[in-house]
Amino acid sequence: MTVRPIRLFGDPVLKTPSAPVAELDEGARALVRDLLDTVELPGRAGVAAPQIGVGLRAFSYNIDGDIGYVLNPVLAEVSGEPELTGEGCLSVPGLWHDVLRYPWARVVGIDLDGNEVVLEGTGLLAQALQHETDHLDGLLYLDRLDKERRRVALREVRESSWF
């Protein structure tokens, strides 16, 4: 079991758009194992590859005991009226802010065998799908805050013990 350390706000890998997983080889298998091991810890709904220092389009999820992964995910569809939803991030520990998220989301990608994976749902799953695909596009949830909330959040980051 390899639980990888989580990269924190300020690490350039978190702000860099991720490259597609090009080869479904042993390297991709090792990445998936690490993502699954890392997301299994209590309190983790998702871990994107950049959060463990890998600039590839992949994430794992752990929603209500359903644990899995997706490679090369694309946020294919969202629906409903965006609503403010309390959100945190392993890469920004200790902070919690309301972010506009759609109540339903669908992600399409592949598994290690090249088969299509479709993840869709509401609630925490919808939120996680949006949050994790943001990571793969080089965005943190703080980037989605309005100007005033972002100012407050960045002050909280600067004052945190981990920054």
C-alpha positions as a Markdown table, in Angstrom:
| # | Residue | x | y | z |
|---|---|---|---|---|
| 1 | Met | 0.0 | 0.0 | 0.0 |
| 2 | Thr | 1.4 | 3.4 | -1.0 |
| 3 | Val | -0.4 | 6.4 | 0.4 |
| 4 | Arg | 1.3 | 9.3 | -1.3 |
| 5 | Pro | 1.7 | 12.7 | 0.4 |
| 6 | Ile | -0.7 | 15.4 | -0.8 |
| 7 | Arg | 0.8 | 18.4 | -2.5 |
| 8 | Leu | -0.2 | 21.7 | -0.9 |
| 9 | Phe | -1.3 | 25.1 | -2.3 |
| 10 | Gly | 1.6 | 26.9 | -3.8 |
| 11 | Asp | 3.0 | 23.7 | -5.5 |
| 12 | Pro | 3.2 | 24.4 | -9.3 |
| 13 | Val | 1.9 | 21.0 | -10.2 |
| 14 | Leu | -1.5 | 22.1 | -8.8 |
| 15 | Lys | -1.8 | 25.0 | -11.2 |
| 16 | Thr | -0.6 | 23.2 | -14.3 |
| 17 | Pro | -3.2 | 21.5 | -16.7 |
| 18 | Ser | -2.6 | 17.8 | -16.7 |
| 19 | Ala | -1.6 | 15.8 | -19.8 |
| 20 | Pro | -3.7 | 12.8 | -20.9 |
| 21 | Val | -2.6 | 9.3 | -19.8 |
| 22 | Ala | -1.2 | 8.1 | -23.1 |
| 23 | Glu | -0.1 | 4.6 | -22.3 |
| 24 | Leu | -2.2 | 2.0 | -20.3 |
| 25 | Asp | 1.0 | 0.4 | -19.0 |
| 26 | Glu | 2.6 | -0.5 | -15.7 |
| 27 | Gly | 3.2 | 3.2 | -15.0 |
| 28 | Ala | -0.6 | 3.9 | -15.3 |
| 29 | Arg | -1.4 | 0.9 | -13.2 |
| 30 | Ala | 1.0 | 2.1 | -10.4 |
| 31 | Leu | -0.6 | 5.6 | -10.6 |
| 32 | Val | -4.0 | 4.1 | -10.1 |
| 33 | Arg | -2.9 | 1.9 | -7.2 |
| 34 | Asp | -1.4 | 5.0 | -5.5 |
| 35 | Leu | -4.5 | 7.1 | -6.2 |
| 36 | Leu | -6.8 | 4.3 | -4.7 |
| 37 | Asp | -4.5 | 3.8 | -1.7 |
| 38 | Thr | -4.4 | 7.5 | -1.1 |
| 39 | Val | -8.2 | 8.1 | -1.4 |
| 40 | Glu | -9.1 | 5.3 | 1.0 |
| 41 | Leu | -8.0 | 7.2 | 4.1 |
| 42 | Pro | -11.0 | 8.5 | 6.1 |
| 43 | Gly | -12.4 | 11.9 | 5.2 |
| 44 | Arg | -11.3 | 11.8 | 1.5 |
| 45 | Ala | -13.8 | 12.0 | -1.2 |
| 46 | Gly | -11.4 | 12.3 | -4.1 |
| 47 | Val | -7.7 | 12.6 | -5.0 |
| 48 | Ala | -6.5 | 13.9 | -8.4 |
| 49 | Ala | -3.1 | 12.9 | -9.8 |
| 50 | Pro | -1.6 | 16.4 | -9.5 |
| 51 | Gln | -2.3 | 16.3 | -5.7 |
| 52 | Ile | 0.2 | 13.4 | -5.5 |
| 53 | Gly | 2.6 | 15.2 | -7.8 |
| 54 | Val | 1.7 | 13.6 | -11.1 |
| 55 | Gly | 0.7 | 15.8 | -14.0 |
| 56 | Leu | -1.6 | 13.3 | -15.6 |
| 57 | Arg | -5.4 | 13.3 | -16.1 |
| 58 | Ala | -6.5 | 10.7 | -13.5 |
| 59 | Phe | -8.4 | 10.8 | -10.2 |
| 60 | Ser | -9.7 | 8.4 | -7.6 |
| 61 | Tyr | -12.9 | 8.8 | -5.6 |
| 62 | Asn | -14.4 | 7.5 | -2.4 |
| 63 | Ile | -18.1 | 8.4 | -2.1 |
| 64 | Asp | -20.2 | 6.6 | 0.5 |
| 65 | Gly | -17.8 | 3.7 | 0.5 |
| 66 | Asp | -17.8 | 3.4 | -3.4 |
| 67 | Ile | -14.1 | 3.6 | -4.3 |
| 68 | Gly | -12.9 | 3.8 | -7.9 |
| 69 | Tyr | -10.8 | 5.8 | -10.4 |
| 70 | Val | -11.1 | 7.2 | -13.9 |
| 71 | Leu | -8.3 | 8.0 | -16.4 |
| 72 | Asn | -8.6 | 10.9 | -18.9 |
| 73 | Pro | -11.8 | 12.2 | -17.4 |
| 74 | Val | -13.8 | 14.9 | -19.1 |
| 75 | Leu | -16.6 | 16.8 | -17.3 |
| 76 | Ala | -19.1 | 16.0 | -20.1 |
| 77 | Glu | -22.2 | 17.5 | -18.6 |
| 78 | Val | -23.6 | 19.4 | -15.7 |
| 79 | Ser | -27.2 | 20.3 | -15.0 |
| 80 | Gly | -29.4 | 22.2 | -12.6 |
| 81 | Glu | -29.0 | 25.6 | -11.1 |
| 82 | Pro | -25.5 | 26.1 | -9.6 |
| 83 | Glu | -25.8 | 26.4 | -5.8 |
| 84 | Leu | -23.3 | 27.4 | -3.1 |
| 85 | Thr | -21.9 | 24.2 | -1.5 |
| 86 | Gly | -19.5 | 24.0 | 1.4 |
| 87 | Glu | -16.2 | 22.6 | 0.1 |
| 88 | Gly | -12.7 | 21.9 | 1.2 |
| 89 | Cys | -9.6 | 20.4 | -0.4 |
| 90 | Leu | -6.8 | 18.2 | 0.8 |
| 91 | Ser | -4.3 | 20.6 | -0.9 |
| 92 | Val | -5.7 | 23.5 | 1.1 |
| 93 | Pro | -6.0 | 21.9 | 4.5 |
| 94 | Gly | -8.2 | 23.4 | 7.2 |
| 95 | Leu | -10.1 | 25.8 | 4.9 |
| 96 | Trp | -13.8 | 25.4 | 4.1 |
| 97 | His | -15.6 | 27.8 | 1.8 |
| 98 | Asp | -18.9 | 27.9 | -0.2 |
| 99 | Val | -18.3 | 27.3 | -3.9 |
| 100 | Leu | -20.9 | 27.4 | -6.7 |
| 101 | Arg | -21.3 | 23.8 | -8.0 |
| 102 | Tyr | -23.9 | 22.2 | -10.2 |
| 103 | Pro | -26.2 | 19.7 | -8.4 |
| 104 | Trp | -25.7 | 17.0 | -11.1 |
| 105 | Ala | -22.6 | 16.1 | -13.1 |
| 106 | Arg | -21.3 | 13.5 | -15.5 |
| 107 | Val | -17.7 | 12.6 | -16.2 |
| 108 | Val | -16.6 | 10.3 | -19.0 |
| 109 | Gly | -13.2 | 8.6 | -19.2 |
| 110 | Ile | -11.6 | 5.2 | -19.4 |
| 111 | Asp | -10.3 | 2.5 | -17.1 |
| 112 | Leu | -6.9 | 0.6 | -17.3 |
| 113 | Asp | -8.3 | -1.7 | -20.0 |
| 114 | Gly | -9.4 | 1.2 | -22.2 |
| 115 | Asn | -13.1 | 0.7 | -21.5 |
| 116 | Glu | -15.3 | 3.7 | -21.2 |
| 117 | Val | -16.1 | 4.8 | -17.6 |
| 118 | Val | -19.1 | 7.0 | -17.0 |
| 119 | Leu | -19.6 | 8.5 | -13.5 |
| 120 | Glu | -22.7 | 10.6 | -12.9 |
| 121 | Gly | -24.7 | 11.7 | -9.9 |
| 122 | Thr | -25.9 | 14.3 | -7.5 |
| 123 | Gly | -24.8 | 15.5 | -4.1 |
| 124 | Leu | -21.3 | 14.8 | -3.0 |
| 125 | Leu | -20.5 | 12.7 | -6.2 |
| 126 | Ala | -21.5 | 15.7 | -8.4 |
| 127 | Gln | -19.4 | 18.0 | -6.3 |
| 128 | Ala | -16.4 | 15.6 | -6.3 |
| 129 | Leu | -16.6 | 15.1 | -10.1 |
| 130 | Gln | -16.4 | 18.9 | -10.6 |
| 131 | His | -13.7 | 19.4 | -8.0 |
| 132 | Glu | -11.4 | 16.6 | -9.3 |
| 133 | Thr | -11.7 | 17.6 | -12.9 |
| 134 | Asp | -10.9 | 21.2 | -11.9 |
| 135 | His | -7.7 | 19.8 | -10.4 |
| 136 | Leu | -6.8 | 18.2 | -13.7 |
| 137 | Asp | -7.4 | 21.6 | -15.5 |
| 138 | Gly | -5.0 | 23.3 | -13.0 |
| 139 | Leu | -7.7 | 24.9 | -10.9 |
| 140 | Leu | -8.2 | 24.8 | -7.1 |
| 141 | Tyr | -11.6 | 25.4 | -5.6 |
| 142 | Leu | -10.3 | 28.7 | -4.3 |
| 143 | Asp | -10.1 | 29.9 | -8.0 |
| 144 | Arg | -13.9 | 29.5 | -8.2 |
| 145 | Leu | -14.6 | 31.8 | -5.2 |
| 146 | Asp | -16.0 | 35.3 | -5.8 |
| 147 | Lys | -13.5 | 38.1 | -5.3 |
| 148 | Glu | -14.3 | 38.9 | -1.7 |
| 149 | Arg | -14.4 | 35.2 | -0.6 |
| 150 | Arg | -11.1 | 34.5 | -2.5 |
| 151 | Arg | -9.4 | 37.4 | -0.7 |
| 152 | Val | -10.5 | 36.1 | 2.7 |
| 153 | Ala | -9.5 | 32.5 | 1.7 |
| 154 | Leu | -6.0 | 33.6 | 0.5 |
| 155 | Arg | -5.5 | 35.5 | 3.8 |
| 156 | Glu | -6.4 | 32.3 | 5.7 |
| 157 | Val | -3.9 | 30.3 | 3.6 |
| 158 | Arg | -1.1 | 32.9 | 4.4 |
| 159 | Glu | -2.0 | 32.7 | 8.1 |
| 160 | Ser | -2.1 | 28.9 | 8.2 |
| 161 | Ser | 0.5 | 26.8 | 9.9 |
| 162 | Trp | 1.2 | 24.7 | 6.8 |
| 163 | Phe | 1.8 | 27.5 | 4.3 |
